[in-house]
């Protein structure tokens, strides 16, 4: 028989996340968003309490917990005035080193997991390229062998926190695609230095979540040692999925799960604001929350967020149990992204004209929640994945 009673450990994590996050109000986040300033006070508050190392094994100084606990933490963070800005300030540091935890050499773990656990090491994620888009097999960033090291050249886009990071988990080709038996073979995952002599970082001006930067990377003759390969070097003829891409999945699937938890958290934050406003705002001598045109959409969004929360929790449990979490992680991201955005959109509608004003903050939640329908993978590509890999339908692309 399934037990849906609240888990005391998870509830405590959620409570602590909210307690810390609620010390930083809407004014703090609106200012940092407008000035494009990284929220160091916020980040350090969580680092000092040990939360950045929540999934890092205890032998390397972390808490040794799972994706379930990390997602609960980040969902609680997103259910605050910081919304996606707050969650994004933390989540790359938390889940980004998953491939190193699961596939890195012992020497690599000893070097980089302890400073990850304390929050001192900032790492960016370098996978997406503007030419390849969601077709990761077509990335052009290439690492060529040069004696006992590699020389990397290429370009990446949408690198979060690259301006704060000293390291980047970089996916590069080590065998040309046309020399591989299958498209996803021939790629290797590296933990590179963001050395300004070889890596140029250009910020991307974007719609929202501006307290946490997104960037383009231009990589020119960057040397990388063999010791900084995560997992195996990708070959062009071994396995169903290439070694580098397989290692990367232990970062991508948790990213989808924690992203789903964050989308639910943002939706709940917007819904809280809208419900409070609907109770207090008097029009035609009655609170607007008495009107079904206001009440029903908010009630509907509450039910959608509850359903999405159960789905991401199932995905997290599946990943932590060592089972194939790909389908559930993708579906959780799909449903949570839609539910979170709809809750924020309905919150704006509840506020009416003031919802469009920055002083009420729901427009900021709305802008940030829109990201979950696009990144880290578009909802359309998730539906392609489910059609092919879950339902067994013919591939459409």
MIMAR-324768 format. One record per residue (C-alpha): x, y, z. Coordinates in steps of 0.1 Angstrom, whole numbers, plus 2048, in hexadecimal, padded with zeros to 3 digits. Layout:
N
XYZ...
//
This chain:
397
80080080080E8237F781483B81280E86080981386E82C82C88B82E85087F83285E8928508818958408738A482085B8BB8338788C884888C8CF82886F8E281986A8F583A88F8FF83C89090981787292081C88092E83D8A193882D89294380C87895981D89396E82C89797D8098779907FF86999D7DE87B9BE7E089D9AB7E38959967C48869B17AF8A59C77B58BD9AB7AC8A89A178E8A89C57818CD9CB7878D79A877A8EA9A279A8F197F7A78E197A7C99009727DE8F09788008D595F7F78ED9457E99059488078E894381F8E192181090691880C90D9208318F290783B9008EB8258E38EA80D8F98EC7ED9088CA7F58E78B97FA8ED89D7E091389C7E491D87B7F692687E81A94A8738159508928009408AA81991C8A980D8FB89D81C8F987F8068D48837FE8C187D7DE8B08907C288F88D7D689E8A27F28AF8BA7DA88F8C07C787C8C57E78968DF7F18948F27D086F8F07CD86D9007EF88691B7E48719227C58529267DB85F9477E786496B7DB8839607C88709487B288793C7958A295579D8A69457BF8A59217B38BD9277968D69377AD8D99157BF8CF8F97A88EC8F77909038F47AE8ED8D97BD8E58C27A08FF8CC78691A8B679590489779391988977693988C78A92887B7A891C85E79393885B77895686F78397785F78D98085E7B299A8787AC98188F79B96988B7B89848917D298E8B27C196C8C17B99508B27CF95B8C17F195B8E57E493A8DE7D292B8D37F39358F38059299097E894B9167E194E9067BE9369147A49308FF78591D90776590E8EE74C91A8EE7289048D97128EE8EF6FB8FA8FE6DB8E79166C58ED9026A58E38E06B58C68EB6CB8B58CD6DB8C78B56C38E58B06DA8F58976C28FC8B46AB9128C96C39318D66B29478DE6D09648C66CB9808B96E199E8AB6CE9B98966DE9DA8A86E39F28906F49E688A7189CC8A57169B08B37019AC8D46EF9888E16ED9798F96D49559036D09379176DD91C9116F78FD9256FF8E592971D9009237378F192C75890893D77292793C75B93095E76893395078C94092D78296492278195C9017719448F47579378D174F93C8D172A92F8B87109468B76F294A8A06D496A88B6D495F8776B594E88869892988069592D87267294785967F93084B69A91982D6968FD8406A98F78666AD8FC8686D291D8566D293F8676D09388816EB94C88670B94489972B95F8AF7399628C57599748E274A98390275897292274D9949317469909557399AE95072399B93570F97693B71796395B70F94296072292797671490797C7278E59777178CB99271C8AB97F72488698272E88997975389D96876E8B798476B8C798178D8D69617808E996575F8E795173F90495172791594770793793770995193A6EE96D9206F398F9246E29AA90A6E59A19017099B98E67179A88CB72C9BA8AF73F9B088B73C9A988C76298C8A475B97988B74595888275795285D75096084D73196C85E71195085B6F79578436DB9458406B993C81C6BB9358106DE91380D6F08F08176E88F683A6F691884C6F692C84C71592C87271990787571490085972C91486B74790288B73F8E087B7468E887A76B8E78A07698CA8A47508B088E7618B589E7838B48C07728918B87648858AC7868928C979A8858E077F8638D17838648D67A886E8FA7A385290178A8398F47A384990A7BE8469297A88229217A081A91E7C582B93F7CD8169507B27F793F7BE7FD94A7E27FF96E7D77E096B7C17CB95B7DC7D59757F67CD9917DD7AB9807D47A19807F97AB9A57FF7A29B67DE77F9C57E176C9CD7C07479D47BF7469D17E57539AD7E777599B7E577D9917C278496D7CE75E9697D275B9697AC75E94779C77195777E78D95D7987889407AF7869247967A692A7837B992C7A47AA90C7B17B18FB7907D69067927D98FA7B57CD8D77AA7E68D778D8038E07A37FA8C47BB7F98AB79F81A8B879182A8B57B38218907B683088A79385289A79A8538877BB84E8667A98698707908818787AC87A8587BE88084479E8A18557988AD8507BC8A382C7BA8BB82779C89F82178389A83176188C85376A88D86274786886073E85C86B76087688776386B8957418458917488498A276A85B8BF75A83F8C27408228C17588338D777283E8F175981B8F474B80B8F576E82390E77C82092675E7FA92475E7F992C78480F94B77E7FA9567607DA9527757EA9657917F19827797CD98176D7C19827917D49A27987C69B17787D99D076C7EF9D078C7FB9AD78280E9BE76681F9D677F8419CC78C8389D77AF8219BA7B383C9A17A982598779883199377685498878184896678B83596476A85496C75686995376984F93776784E93A74187192B74086690974C85290372C8729087178908FD72C8A38E773188F8D67168708E370484E8D370C84B8CA6E786B8B56E985E8A470883F89A6F685588C6DA8688786F484986A7048398626E285884E6D786783F6F784883A70C82C8346F38428236D983583A6BD84B84069E86585B6A285987C69287B88D68D
//
